[in-house]
Amino acid sequence: MPEARVIPLRPDDDEPFVPPTPPPGWEDHLLEAVEFLRRRVTGEYETDEFGFDPDLTDHVLLPILRPFYEKWFRVDALGLENVPSSGGGLVVANHSGTLPVDALMTTVALHDEHPAHRRLRLLGADLVFDVPFIGSLSRKLGTTLACNEDAERLLTEGELVGVFPEGFKGIGKPFSERYTLQRFGRGGFVSAALRTGAPIIPCAIVGAEEIYPMLGNARTAARLLGLPYFPITPTFPLLGPLGLVPLPSKWLIAFGEPIETASYGPAAAEDPMLVFNLTDQVRENIQQSLYRLLMQRKGVFG
């Protein structure tokens, strides 16, 4: 019987063909994926009263967002020590970027980089939940309606709540007004913090302004579609769906020192002057942090 020969991959190869070695731990990842699918099929997973689905968030939604956080925007999270490791807390941040990507990146920062891997329960506008599919996914990620009742329930239960008081005025402002904070509304987030005694953690986000530079607003199109604005950027709608790809700006997310509210007592929430002063204090804190971060950032894309 003739002797078996090892055939090289190409005629000029000196070495025999060796099948590629799977990456380390691939069996664990495969088993984890199979187990996740089993839970989804059998219904062996839980959601809370707001619709938050930790299983889907950890195994699908965060893994989708993580490459944008780590590779595309190269986010640096600063001041994480200012975010409490347990108990309720209200993260208040500036809002920008045409689409609310900043809220998603802040969620990843706190989950992945905070020592306690804290989950950020975002407060979203009504429009978020009116959009098919997006509204459902937002619920599963932990977002709930931006109202005082929901915010107070979450804070009382010891959750970390994220609010963006500028709302659509923030994410829909023109590029010429970048990093200039819009009005913070009537201070409802301060009232929620006062009633629950939760600390307010100011958060400044640099980088989101440049992902979709908004050069104009097609108001007629926005009105027809029932949207607060219809953005015109350097790539959208000129490039169609390709224009939805965000520009790879360099991001900094900085959490400032907490502003204590417990000493005021719940009744302080009914004092309009105190609420106004605290709201203004948080806004000014974030604005000054934005100025410092812009000086610290070496370049928009570097």
Long-range contacts (C-beta under 8 A, 24 or more apart in sequence): 32-59, 33-59, 47-140, 50-121, 50-139, 50-142, 50-144, 50-150, 50-154, 51-139, 51-140, 51-144, 52-121, 52-139, 52-140, 52-141, 52-142, 52-144, 53-139, 53-140, 53-141, 54-119, 56-140, 57-119, 57-140, 57-141, 57-142, 61-137, 61-140, 61-141, 62-107, 62-108, 62-111, 62-112, 65-104, 65-105, 65-107, 65-108, 66-108, 66-112, 68-101, 68-104, 68-105, 68-246, 69-105, 69-108, 69-109, 69-112, 72-246, 72-248, 73-105, 73-207, 73-211, 73-246, 73-248, 73-249, 73-250, 73-251, 74-248, 74-250, 74-251, 75-105, 75-108, 75-109, 75-207, 75-251, 75-252, 75-253, 76-251, 76-252, 76-253, 77-109, 77-110, 77-113, 77-253, 77-254, 77-255, 78-252, 78-253, 78-254, 78-255, 79-254, 79-255, 79-256, 79-257, 80-109, 80-110, 80-113, 80-114, 80-115, 80-255, 82-201, 82-255, 82-256, 82-257, 82-258, 83-110, 83-114, 83-118, 83-160, 83-201, 83-255, 84-160, 84-199, 84-258, 85-114, 85-115, 85-116, 85-118, 86-116, 86-158, 87-158, 87-198, 88-154, 88-155, 88-156, 88-157, 88-158, 88-159, 88-160, 88-161, 88-196, 88-197, 88-198, 89-155, 89-160, 89-161, 89-198, 89-199, 89-200, 89-201, 89-258, 90-151, 90-155, 90-161, 90-163, 90-189, 90-192, 90-193, 90-198, 90-199, 90-200, 90-201, 91-120, 91-160, 91-161, 91-162, 91-163, 91-201, 91-203, 91-255, 92-163, 92-164, 92-165, 92-189, 92-200, 92-201, 92-202, 92-203, 92-282, 92-286, 93-162, 93-163, 93-164, 93-202, 93-203, 93-204, 93-205, 93-286, 94-164, 94-166, 94-170, 94-179, 94-181, 94-203, 94-204, 94-205, 94-286, 94-290, 95-164, 95-165, 95-166, 95-167, 95-170, 95-171, 96-166, 96-170, 96-171, 96-173, 96-178, 96-179, 96-205, 96-208, 96-209, 97-171, 97-208, 97-209, 97-211, 97-212, 97-246, 98-171, 98-172, 98-211, 98-212, 98-214, 98-231, 98-233, 99-171, 99-211, 99-212, 99-246, 100-128, 100-164, 100-171, 101-208, 101-211, 101-246, 102-164, 102-171, 102-205, 102-208, 103-162, 103-164, 105-205, 105-208, 105-251, 105-253, 106-162, 106-203, 106-205, 106-253, 107-141, 107-142, 107-162, 109-253, 110-160, 118-160, 119-159, 119-160, 120-160, 120-161, 120-162, 121-154, 121-159, 121-160, 121-161, 121-162, 122-161, 122-162, 122-163, 123-147, 123-150, 123-151, 123-161, 123-162, 123-163, 123-164, 125-167, 125-168, 127-168, 127-227, 127-228, 148-188, 148-191, 148-192, 148-195, 151-188, 151-189, 151-192, 152-192, 152-195, 152-196, 155-192, 155-193, 155-196, 155-198, 156-196, 161-192, 161-198, 163-189, 165-189, 165-279, 165-283, 168-228, 168-229, 172-214, 172-217, 172-228, 172-229, 172-231, 173-214, 174-214, 174-215, 174-216, 174-217, 175-209, 175-213, 175-214, 175-215, 178-209, 178-210, 179-206, 179-209, 179-290, 179-291, 179-294, 180-287, 181-283, 181-286, 181-287, 181-290, 184-279, 184-280, 184-282, 184-283, 187-275, 187-276, 187-278, 187-279, 189-279, 190-261, 190-269, 190-275, 190-278, 190-279, 190-282, 191-269, 191-275, 192-269, 193-261, 194-261, 194-264, 194-265, 194-266, 194-268, 194-269, 194-274, 194-275, 194-278, 195-266, 195-269, 196-266, 197-261, 197-262, 197-266, 198-261, 198-262, 199-258, 199-259, 199-260, 199-261, 199-262, 200-258, 200-259, 200-261, 200-278, 200-282, 201-255, 201-256, 201-258, 201-259, 202-255, 202-256, 202-257, 202-259, 202-282, 202-285, 202-286, 202-289, 203-253, 203-254, 203-255, 203-256, 203-286, 204-252, 204-253, 204-254, 204-256, 204-286, 204-289, 204-290, 204-292, 204-293, 205-251, 205-252, 205-253, 205-254, 206-251, 206-252, 206-253, 206-254, 206-290, 206-293, 206-294, 206-297, 207-249, 207-250, 207-251, 207-252, 207-297, 208-249, 208-251, 209-249, 210-247, 210-249, 210-300, 210-301, 211-246, 211-247, 211-249, 212-236, 212-246, 212-247, 213-247, 247-301, 248-301, 249-300, 249-301, 250-297, 250-298, 250-299, 250-300, 250-301, 250-302, 252-293, 252-296, 252-297, 254-289, 254-293, 256-285, 256-286, 256-289, 259-285
